[in-house]
Amino acid sequence: MLTYLPDNLSPRPALLVVLHGSMQSAANYDRGAGWSTLADRYGFALLMPEQSGRNNLNRSFNWFQRNDTQRGEGEAHSIVQMVEQMVRDHDIDRRRIFVTGLSAGGAMTLAMLATYPDVFAAGAVIAGLPYGGAANAQEALRCMFQAPPKSARELGDLVREASPNRNIWPKLSVWHGSADRTVKPSNAGEIIKQWLDVHGLPLTPMSDQIVDGHSRQVWWNADGETVIESYTIMDMAHGAPLTHSEGGVAGPYMIEAGISSSARIAEFFGLTDTLRRTPAETTELSRRAPLFGALRKATRSHRIRAVRAWRNVSATIHEGIERRRANKKVHVRSVVKR
């Protein structure tokens, strides 16, 4: 359980849960996507669960295992325990808890929305797969290369069965590259079908737009509120679209695309409604060194507590940024699955 709290944390702050992709760490994903930079600008809290190699050799969240993606069980239960810890520790506004993730983290994002729709107000999935589409690793690989065709009703039932007796469901933002050969773009279409059925909306989009050169489709509810949006990033491979101008850093599975999925998702969640940037941060954004350094653990009866110290700030980071970050701490807890 890795957390990031900006110095200008809002009273009753919003909380964003960020789920990294396979072969990534929480720090890698944050550095590329720029979530901690956005947290600094807008005053919201971050929770970044990090998968262990003991649970999955590829450090992938087990989105395809039923005992990890059902309410009250496995990894989904661990993540929601972390959310509850953040709510208690930092007076989080329960009405503004959101979740987003890339690839396996995106598929796990949908698992969190399906199993805990009473916890999350909205979610965003990047290069992910629909909830309930696989029950083991072999099926997961098949889904990645070709989403099995299911009717919207069949897909929606998978979500409804995860949390029966729910009438209100989270909003959803879906992102996928048109040239993704790792998780085929057809999966984005299946996600959209699944959640349109859950929300009782038609398959035909209510609005088609071009945003920063990329396609955006929108569906809204009877109150005119945008409930589902879908971005198709032209000619982009597997990864998260970013732009350096919004604090992103290109790297493995973090792709300069001229559009920032993080900034757009933050706007979709309503995290940007109140600008909390300090005067010194109006200058060009510079990314800090990776958030998390050496790990020290001490075992307790019910959980493991640890604190990771900052790494030495890179010489390429502006001296003023270094001074502002010097006293910040990152708190790490490990919530043990029961």
Contacts in CASP RR format, 6 or more apart in sequence:
PFRMAT RR
TARGET T0000
AUTHOR 0000-0000-0000
METHOD contacts of the structure
MODEL  1
MLTYLPDNLSPRPALLVVLHGSMQSAANYDRGAGWSTLADRYGFALLMPE
QSGRNNLNRSFNWFQRNDTQRGEGEAHSIVQMVEQMVRDHDIDRRRIFVT
GLSAGGAMTLAMLATYPDVFAAGAVIAGLPYGGAANAQEALRCMFQAPPK
SARELGDLVREASPNRNIWPKLSVWHGSADRTVKPSNAGEIIKQWLDVHG
LPLTPMSDQIVDGHSRQVWWNADGETVIESYTIMDMAHGAPLTHSEGGVA
GPYMIEAGISSSARIAEFFGLTDTLRRTPAETTELSRRAPLFGALRKATR
SHRIRAVRAWRNVSATIHEGIERRRANKKVHVRSVVKR
1 47 0 8 1.000
1 49 0 8 1.000
1 82 0 8 1.000
1 85 0 8 1.000
1 332 0 8 1.000
1 333 0 8 1.000
1 334 0 8 1.000
1 335 0 8 1.000
2 26 0 8 1.000
2 47 0 8 1.000
2 48 0 8 1.000
2 49 0 8 1.000
2 50 0 8 1.000
2 291 0 8 1.000
2 292 0 8 1.000
2 308 0 8 1.000
2 330 0 8 1.000
2 331 0 8 1.000
2 332 0 8 1.000
3 45 0 8 1.000
3 46 0 8 1.000
3 47 0 8 1.000
3 48 0 8 1.000
3 86 0 8 1.000
3 330 0 8 1.000
3 331 0 8 1.000
3 332 0 8 1.000
3 333 0 8 1.000
4 30 0 8 1.000
4 35 0 8 1.000
4 36 0 8 1.000
4 39 0 8 1.000
4 45 0 8 1.000
4 46 0 8 1.000
4 48 0 8 1.000
4 291 0 8 1.000
4 330 0 8 1.000
5 39 0 8 1.000
5 45 0 8 1.000
5 46 0 8 1.000
5 90 0 8 1.000
5 331 0 8 1.000
6 36 0 8 1.000
6 39 0 8 1.000
6 40 0 8 1.000
6 43 0 8 1.000
6 44 0 8 1.000
6 45 0 8 1.000
7 40 0 8 1.000
7 324 0 8 1.000
7 328 0 8 1.000
8 40 0 8 1.000
8 43 0 8 1.000
8 276 0 8 1.000
8 278 0 8 1.000
9 43 0 8 1.000
9 44 0 8 1.000
9 45 0 8 1.000
9 90 0 8 1.000
10 43 0 8 1.000
10 44 0 8 1.000
10 274 0 8 1.000
10 276 0 8 1.000
11 91 0 8 1.000
12 91 0 8 1.000
12 92 0 8 1.000
12 93 0 8 1.000
13 43 0 8 1.000
13 44 0 8 1.000
13 45 0 8 1.000
13 90 0 8 1.000
13 91 0 8 1.000
13 92 0 8 1.000
13 93 0 8 1.000
13 96 0 8 1.000
14 44 0 8 1.000
14 45 0 8 1.000
14 92 0 8 1.000
14 93 0 8 1.000
14 96 0 8 1.000
14 97 0 8 1.000
14 98 0 8 1.000
14 269 0 8 1.000
14 270 0 8 1.000
14 271 0 8 1.000
15 44 0 8 1.000
15 45 0 8 1.000
15 46 0 8 1.000
15 47 0 8 1.000
15 83 0 8 1.000
15 86 0 8 1.000
15 87 0 8 1.000
15 90 0 8 1.000
15 92 0 8 1.000
15 93 0 8 1.000
15 96 0 8 1.000
15 97 0 8 1.000
15 98 0 8 1.000
16 35 0 8 1.000
16 39 0 8 1.000
16 44 0 8 1.000
16 45 0 8 1.000
16 46 0 8 1.000
16 47 0 8 1.000
16 98 0 8 1.000
16 99 0 8 1.000
16 100 0 8 1.000
16 266 0 8 1.000
16 269 0 8 1.000
16 271 0 8 1.000
17 47 0 8 1.000
17 48 0 8 1.000
17 49 0 8 1.000
17 79 0 8 1.000
17 82 0 8 1.000
17 83 0 8 1.000
17 97 0 8 1.000
17 98 0 8 1.000
17 99 0 8 1.000
17 100 0 8 1.000
17 112 0 8 1.000
17 120 0 8 1.000
18 26 0 8 1.000
18 29 0 8 1.000
18 30 0 8 1.000
18 33 0 8 1.000
18 35 0 8 1.000
18 46 0 8 1.000
18 47 0 8 1.000
18 48 0 8 1.000
18 99 0 8 1.000
18 100 0 8 1.000
18 101 0 8 1.000
19 49 0 8 1.000
19 61 0 8 1.000
19 79 0 8 1.000
19 99 0 8 1.000
19 100 0 8 1.000
19 101 0 8 1.000
19 102 0 8 1.000
19 104 0 8 1.000
19 105 0 8 1.000
19 106 0 8 1.000
19 108 0 8 1.000
19 109 0 8 1.000
20 26 0 8 1.000
20 28 0 8 1.000
20 29 0 8 1.000
20 48 0 8 1.000
20 50 0 8 1.000
20 51 0 8 1.000
20 59 0 8 1.000
20 101 0 8 1.000
20 102 0 8 1.000
20 105 0 8 1.000
21 29 0 8 1.000
21 59 0 8 1.000
21 60 0 8 1.000
21 61 0 8 1.000
21 101 0 8 1.000
21 102 0 8 1.000
21 103 0 8 1.000
21 104 0 8 1.000
21 105 0 8 1.000
21 106 0 8 1.000
21 253 0 8 1.000
22 58 0 8 1.000
22 59 0 8 1.000
22 60 0 8 1.000
22 103 0 8 1.000
22 104 0 8 1.000
23 58 0 8 1.000
23 59 0 8 1.000
23 60 0 8 1.000
23 252 0 8 1.000
23 253 0 8 1.000
24 59 0 8 1.000
24 102 0 8 1.000
24 252 0 8 1.000
24 253 0 8 1.000
25 50 0 8 1.000
25 59 0 8 1.000
25 292 0 8 1.000
26 48 0 8 1.000
26 49 0 8 1.000
26 50 0 8 1.000
26 291 0 8 1.000
26 292 0 8 1.000
27 290 0 8 1.000
27 291 0 8 1.000
27 292 0 8 1.000
27 293 0 8 1.000
28 252 0 8 1.000
28 290 0 8 1.000
29 35 0 8 1.000
29 48 0 8 1.000
29 102 0 8 1.000
29 240 0 8 1.000
29 254 0 8 1.000
30 36 0 8 1.000
30 46 0 8 1.000
30 48 0 8 1.000
30 290 0 8 1.000
30 291 0 8 1.000
31 249 0 8 1.000
31 287 0 8 1.000
31 290 0 8 1.000
31 291 0 8 1.000
32 240 0 8 1.000
32 242 0 8 1.000
32 248 0 8 1.000
32 249 0 8 1.000
32 250 0 8 1.000
32 251 0 8 1.000
32 254 0 8 1.000
32 287 0 8 1.000
33 102 0 8 1.000
33 240 0 8 1.000
33 242 0 8 1.000
33 248 0 8 1.000
33 254 0 8 1.000
33 261 0 8 1.000
33 262 0 8 1.000
34 242 0 8 1.000
34 246 0 8 1.000
34 247 0 8 1.000
34 248 0 8 1.000
34 249 0 8 1.000
34 262 0 8 1.000
34 287 0 8 1.000
35 46 0 8 1.000
35 48 0 8 1.000
35 262 0 8 1.000
36 46 0 8 1.000
36 288 0 8 1.000
36 291 0 8 1.000
37 247 0 8 1.000
37 248 0 8 1.000
37 285 0 8 1.000
37 287 0 8 1.000
38 44 0 8 1.000
38 262 0 8 1.000
38 263 0 8 1.000
38 266 0 8 1.000
38 271 0 8 1.000
39 45 0 8 1.000
39 46 0 8 1.000
40 277 0 8 1.000
40 281 0 8 1.000
41 275 0 8 1.000
41 276 0 8 1.000
41 277 0 8 1.000
41 281 0 8 1.000
42 266 0 8 1.000
42 271 0 8 1.000
42 272 0 8 1.000
42 274 0 8 1.000
42 275 0 8 1.000
42 276 0 8 1.000
42 277 0 8 1.000
43 276 0 8 1.000
44 96 0 8 1.000
44 271 0 8 1.000
45 86 0 8 1.000
45 90 0 8 1.000
45 92 0 8 1.000
47 82 0 8 1.000
47 83 0 8 1.000
47 86 0 8 1.000
49 78 0 8 1.000
49 79 0 8 1.000
49 82 0 8 1.000
50 59 0 8 1.000
51 59 0 8 1.000
51 60 0 8 1.000
51 61 0 8 1.000
52 59 0 8 1.000
53 59 0 8 1.000
55 62 0 8 1.000
55 75 0 8 1.000
56 62 0 8 1.000
58 104 0 8 1.000
60 103 0 8 1.000
60 104 0 8 1.000
60 105 0 8 1.000
61 68 0 8 1.000
61 75 0 8 1.000
61 104 0 8 1.000
61 105 0 8 1.000
61 107 0 8 1.000
61 108 0 8 1.000
62 68 0 8 1.000
62 69 0 8 1.000
62 75 0 8 1.000
62 108 0 8 1.000
63 69 0 8 1.000
63 104 0 8 1.000
63 105 0 8 1.000
63 106 0 8 1.000
63 107 0 8 1.000
63 108 0 8 1.000
63 110 0 8 1.000
63 111 0 8 1.000
63 129 0 8 1.000
63 134 0 8 1.000
63 140 0 8 1.000
64 107 0 8 1.000
64 133 0 8 1.000
64 134 0 8 1.000
64 135 0 8 1.000
64 136 0 8 1.000
64 137 0 8 1.000
64 139 0 8 1.000
64 140 0 8 1.000
64 143 0 8 1.000
65 135 0 8 1.000
65 136 0 8 1.000
66 135 0 8 1.000
67 73 0 8 1.000
67 74 0 8 1.000
68 74 0 8 1.000
68 75 0 8 1.000
68 76 0 8 1.000
68 111 0 8 1.000
69 75 0 8 1.000
69 76 0 8 1.000
69 108 0 8 1.000
69 111 0 8 1.000
69 114 0 8 1.000
69 115 0 8 1.000
69 131 0 8 1.000
69 132 0 8 1.000
70 76 0 8 1.000
70 115 0 8 1.000
70 162 0 8 1.000
71 77 0 8 1.000
71 115 0 8 1.000
71 116 0 8 1.000
71 162 0 8 1.000
71 163 0 8 1.000
72 80 0 8 1.000
72 115 0 8 1.000
74 337 0 8 1.000
75 108 0 8 1.000
75 337 0 8 1.000
76 108 0 8 1.000
76 111 0 8 1.000
76 112 0 8 1.000
76 115 0 8 1.000
76 116 0 8 1.000
77 337 0 8 1.000
77 338 0 8 1.000
78 335 0 8 1.000
78 336 0 8 1.000
78 337 0 8 1.000
79 108 0 8 1.000
79 112 0 8 1.000
80 112 0 8 1.000
80 116 0 8 1.000
80 119 0 8 1.000
81 335 0 8 1.000
82 333 0 8 1.000
82 335 0 8 1.000
83 97 0 8 1.000
83 119 0 8 1.000
85 333 0 8 1.000
85 335 0 8 1.000
86 92 0 8 1.000
87 94 0 8 1.000
87 97 0 8 1.000
94 119 0 8 1.000
95 121 0 8 1.000
96 121 0 8 1.000
96 269 0 8 1.000
96 271 0 8 1.000
97 119 0 8 1.000
97 120 0 8 1.000
97 121 0 8 1.000
98 120 0 8 1.000
98 121 0 8 1.000
98 122 0 8 1.000
98 123 0 8 1.000
98 124 0 8 1.000
98 269 0 8 1.000
98 271 0 8 1.000
99 109 0 8 1.000
99 112 0 8 1.000
99 113 0 8 1.000
99 120 0 8 1.000
99 123 0 8 1.000
99 124 0 8 1.000
100 106 0 8 1.000
100 109 0 8 1.000
100 123 0 8 1.000
100 124 0 8 1.000
100 125 0 8 1.000
100 126 0 8 1.000
100 173 0 8 1.000
100 265 0 8 1.000
101 108 0 8 1.000
101 109 0 8 1.000
101 124 0 8 1.000
101 125 0 8 1.000
101 126 0 8 1.000
102 126 0 8 1.000
102 127 0 8 1.000
102 128 0 8 1.000
102 239 0 8 1.000
102 240 0 8 1.000
102 253 0 8 1.000
103 126 0 8 1.000
103 127 0 8 1.000
103 128 0 8 1.000
103 182 0 8 1.000
103 183 0 8 1.000
103 238 0 8 1.000
103 239 0 8 1.000
103 253 0 8 1.000
104 128 0 8 1.000
105 128 0 8 1.000
106 125 0 8 1.000
106 126 0 8 1.000
106 127 0 8 1.000
106 128 0 8 1.000
106 129 0 8 1.000
107 125 0 8 1.000
107 128 0 8 1.000
107 129 0 8 1.000
107 131 0 8 1.000
109 123 0 8 1.000
109 124 0 8 1.000
109 125 0 8 1.000
109 128 0 8 1.000
110 125 0 8 1.000
110 128 0 8 1.000
110 129 0 8 1.000
110 130 0 8 1.000
110 131 0 8 1.000
110 191 0 8 1.000
111 131 0 8 1.000
111 132 0 8 1.000
112 119 0 8 1.000
112 120 0 8 1.000
113 120 0 8 1.000
113 123 0 8 1.000
113 131 0 8 1.000
113 159 0 8 1.000
113 169 0 8 1.000
113 170 0 8 1.000
113 172 0 8 1.000
114 131 0 8 1.000
114 132 0 8 1.000
114 158 0 8 1.000
114 159 0 8 1.000
114 162 0 8 1.000
114 163 0 8 1.000
115 162 0 8 1.000
115 163 0 8 1.000
116 163 0 8 1.000
117 163 0 8 1.000
117 166 0 8 1.000
117 168 0 8 1.000
117 169 0 8 1.000
117 170 0 8 1.000
118 163 0 8 1.000
118 166 0 8 1.000
120 170 0 8 1.000
121 170 0 8 1.000
121 171 0 8 1.000
121 269 0 8 1.000
122 170 0 8 1.000
122 171 0 8 1.000
122 172 0 8 1.000
122 173 0 8 1.000
122 268 0 8 1.000
122 269 0 8 1.000
123 170 0 8 1.000
123 171 0 8 1.000
123 172 0 8 1.000
123 173 0 8 1.000
123 269 0 8 1.000
124 172 0 8 1.000
124 173 0 8 1.000
124 174 0 8 1.000
124 175 0 8 1.000
124 261 0 8 1.000
124 265 0 8 1.000
124 268 0 8 1.000
124 269 0 8 1.000
125 172 0 8 1.000
125 173 0 8 1.000
125 174 0 8 1.000
125 175 0 8 1.000
125 191 0 8 1.000
126 175 0 8 1.000
126 176 0 8 1.000
126 239 0 8 1.000
126 240 0 8 1.000
126 241 0 8 1.000
126 261 0 8 1.000
127 175 0 8 1.000
127 176 0 8 1.000
127 177 0 8 1.000
127 180 0 8 1.000
127 182 0 8 1.000
127 183 0 8 1.000
127 238 0 8 1.000
127 239 0 8 1.000
127 240 0 8 1.000
128 176 0 8 1.000
128 183 0 8 1.000
128 187 0 8 1.000
128 188 0 8 1.000
128 191 0 8 1.000
129 140 0 8 1.000
129 143 0 8 1.000
129 144 0 8 1.000
129 147 0 8 1.000
129 183 0 8 1.000
129 187 0 8 1.000
129 190 0 8 1.000
129 191 0 8 1.000
130 147 0 8 1.000
130 155 0 8 1.000
130 158 0 8 1.000
130 187 0 8 1.000
130 190 0 8 1.000
130 191 0 8 1.000
130 193 0 8 1.000
130 194 0 8 1.000
131 158 0 8 1.000
131 159 0 8 1.000
131 162 0 8 1.000
131 194 0 8 1.000
132 158 0 8 1.000
133 139 0 8 1.000
133 143 0 8 1.000
133 148 0 8 1.000
133 158 0 8 1.000
134 140 0 8 1.000
134 142 0 8 1.000
134 143 0 8 1.000
142 148 0 8 1.000
143 187 0 8 1.000
144 182 0 8 1.000
144 183 0 8 1.000
144 184 0 8 1.000
144 187 0 8 1.000
145 184 0 8 1.000
146 184 0 8 1.000
146 186 0 8 1.000
147 184 0 8 1.000
147 186 0 8 1.000
147 187 0 8 1.000
147 189 0 8 1.000
147 190 0 8 1.000
150 190 0 8 1.000
150 193 0 8 1.000
151 193 0 8 1.000
152 193 0 8 1.000
152 194 0 8 1.000
152 196 0 8 1.000
152 197 0 8 1.000
152 203 0 8 1.000
153 197 0 8 1.000
155 190 0 8 1.000
155 193 0 8 1.000
155 194 0 8 1.000
155 197 0 8 1.000
156 194 0 8 1.000
156 195 0 8 1.000
156 197 0 8 1.000
156 198 0 8 1.000
158 194 0 8 1.000
159 169 0 8 1.000
159 194 0 8 1.000
159 195 0 8 1.000
159 198 0 8 1.000
160 166 0 8 1.000
160 198 0 8 1.000
169 195 0 8 1.000
169 198 0 8 1.000
169 199 0 8 1.000
171 225 0 8 1.000
171 226 0 8 1.000
171 227 0 8 1.000
171 228 0 8 1.000
171 268 0 8 1.000
172 191 0 8 1.000
172 195 0 8 1.000
172 227 0 8 1.000
172 228 0 8 1.000
172 229 0 8 1.000
173 228 0 8 1.000
173 229 0 8 1.000
173 230 0 8 1.000
173 231 0 8 1.000
173 264 0 8 1.000
173 265 0 8 1.000
173 268 0 8 1.000
174 188 0 8 1.000
174 189 0 8 1.000
174 191 0 8 1.000
174 192 0 8 1.000
174 228 0 8 1.000
174 229 0 8 1.000
174 230 0 8 1.000
174 231 0 8 1.000
175 188 0 8 1.000
175 230 0 8 1.000
175 231 0 8 1.000
175 233 0 8 1.000
175 240 0 8 1.000
175 241 0 8 1.000
175 261 0 8 1.000
175 265 0 8 1.000
176 183 0 8 1.000
176 185 0 8 1.000
176 187 0 8 1.000
176 188 0 8 1.000
176 230 0 8 1.000
176 231 0 8 1.000
176 232 0 8 1.000
176 233 0 8 1.000
177 185 0 8 1.000
177 232 0 8 1.000
177 233 0 8 1.000
177 234 0 8 1.000
177 235 0 8 1.000
177 236 0 8 1.000
177 237 0 8 1.000
177 238 0 8 1.000
177 239 0 8 1.000
177 241 0 8 1.000
178 185 0 8 1.000
178 232 0 8 1.000
178 233 0 8 1.000
178 234 0 8 1.000
178 235 0 8 1.000
178 236 0 8 1.000
179 235 0 8 1.000
179 236 0 8 1.000
179 237 0 8 1.000
180 236 0 8 1.000
180 237 0 8 1.000
180 238 0 8 1.000
180 239 0 8 1.000
181 237 0 8 1.000
181 238 0 8 1.000
182 237 0 8 1.000
182 238 0 8 1.000
183 238 0 8 1.000
185 232 0 8 1.000
188 230 0 8 1.000
188 232 0 8 1.000
189 230 0 8 1.000
192 228 0 8 1.000
192 230 0 8 1.000
193 203 0 8 1.000
195 228 0 8 1.000
196 202 0 8 1.000
196 203 0 8 1.000
196 219 0 8 1.000
196 228 0 8 1.000
199 219 0 8 1.000
199 221 0 8 1.000
199 227 0 8 1.000
199 228 0 8 1.000
201 219 0 8 1.000
201 221 0 8 1.000
201 227 0 8 1.000
201 228 0 8 1.000
202 219 0 8 1.000
205 217 0 8 1.000
205 218 0 8 1.000
205 219 0 8 1.000
205 230 0 8 1.000
206 218 0 8 1.000
206 219 0 8 1.000
206 220 0 8 1.000
207 217 0 8 1.000
207 218 0 8 1.000
207 220 0 8 1.000
208 215 0 8 1.000
208 216 0 8 1.000
208 217 0 8 1.000
208 218 0 8 1.000
209 215 0 8 1.000
209 216 0 8 1.000
209 217 0 8 1.000
209 218 0 8 1.000
210 216 0 8 1.000
211 231 0 8 1.000
211 259 0 8 1.000
211 264 0 8 1.000
212 258 0 8 1.000
212 259 0 8 1.000
213 234 0 8 1.000
213 259 0 8 1.000
214 231 0 8 1.000
214 232 0 8 1.000
214 233 0 8 1.000
214 234 0 8 1.000
214 241 0 8 1.000
214 257 0 8 1.000
214 259 0 8 1.000
215 231 0 8 1.000
215 232 0 8 1.000
215 234 0 8 1.000
216 229 0 8 1.000
216 230 0 8 1.000
216 231 0 8 1.000
217 229 0 8 1.000
217 230 0 8 1.000
218 226 0 8 1.000
218 228 0 8 1.000
218 229 0 8 1.000
218 230 0 8 1.000
219 226 0 8 1.000
219 227 0 8 1.000
219 228 0 8 1.000
219 229 0 8 1.000
220 226 0 8 1.000
220 227 0 8 1.000
221 227 0 8 1.000
226 268 0 8 1.000
229 268 0 8 1.000
231 241 0 8 1.000
231 259 0 8 1.000
231 261 0 8 1.000
231 264 0 8 1.000
233 241 0 8 1.000
233 257 0 8 1.000
233 259 0 8 1.000
236 255 0 8 1.000
236 257 0 8 1.000
237 255 0 8 1.000
238 253 0 8 1.000
239 253 0 8 1.000
239 254 0 8 1.000
239 255 0 8 1.000
240 253 0 8 1.000
240 254 0 8 1.000
240 255 0 8 1.000
240 261 0 8 1.000
240 262 0 8 1.000
241 255 0 8 1.000
241 257 0 8 1.000
241 258 0 8 1.000
241 259 0 8 1.000
241 260 0 8 1.000
241 261 0 8 1.000
242 248 0 8 1.000
242 249 0 8 1.000
242 250 0 8 1.000
242 254 0 8 1.000
242 255 0 8 1.000
242 256 0 8 1.000
242 257 0 8 1.000
242 258 0 8 1.000
242 259 0 8 1.000
242 260 0 8 1.000
242 261 0 8 1.000
242 262 0 8 1.000
243 256 0 8 1.000
243 257 0 8 1.000
243 258 0 8 1.000
243 259 0 8 1.000
243 260 0 8 1.000
243 263 0 8 1.000
244 250 0 8 1.000
244 256 0 8 1.000
245 260 0 8 1.000
245 285 0 8 1.000
246 260 0 8 1.000
246 262 0 8 1.000
246 263 0 8 1.000
246 285 0 8 1.000
247 260 0 8 1.000
247 285 0 8 1.000
247 287 0 8 1.000
248 254 0 8 1.000
248 260 0 8 1.000
248 262 0 8 1.000
248 287 0 8 1.000
249 287 0 8 1.000
250 256 0 8 1.000
263 272 0 8 1.000
266 272 0 8 1.000
280 320 0 8 1.000
280 324 0 8 1.000
286 317 0 8 1.000
286 318 0 8 1.000
286 321 0 8 1.000
287 317 0 8 1.000
288 313 0 8 1.000
288 317 0 8 1.000
288 321 0 8 1.000
288 325 0 8 1.000
289 310 0 8 1.000
289 311 0 8 1.000
289 312 0 8 1.000
289 313 0 8 1.000
289 314 0 8 1.000
289 317 0 8 1.000
290 311 0 8 1.000
291 310 0 8 1.000
291 330 0 8 1.000
292 308 0 8 1.000
292 311 0 8 1.000
292 330 0 8 1.000
292 332 0 8 1.000
293 308 0 8 1.000
293 309 0 8 1.000
293 310 0 8 1.000
293 311 0 8 1.000
294 308 0 8 1.000
294 309 0 8 1.000
295 306 0 8 1.000
295 308 0 8 1.000
295 332 0 8 1.000
296 306 0 8 1.000
296 307 0 8 1.000
296 308 0 8 1.000
297 304 0 8 1.000
297 305 0 8 1.000
297 306 0 8 1.000
297 334 0 8 1.000
298 304 0 8 1.000
298 305 0 8 1.000
298 306 0 8 1.000
302 336 0 8 1.000
303 333 0 8 1.000
303 334 0 8 1.000
303 335 0 8 1.000
303 336 0 8 1.000
304 333 0 8 1.000
304 334 0 8 1.000
304 336 0 8 1.000
305 332 0 8 1.000
305 333 0 8 1.000
305 334 0 8 1.000
306 332 0 8 1.000
306 333 0 8 1.000
306 334 0 8 1.000
307 329 0 8 1.000
307 330 0 8 1.000
307 331 0 8 1.000
307 332 0 8 1.000
308 330 0 8 1.000
308 332 0 8 1.000
310 325 0 8 1.000
310 326 0 8 1.000
310 328 0 8 1.000
310 329 0 8 1.000
310 330 0 8 1.000
313 321 0 8 1.000
313 322 0 8 1.000
313 325 0 8 1.000
313 326 0 8 1.000
END
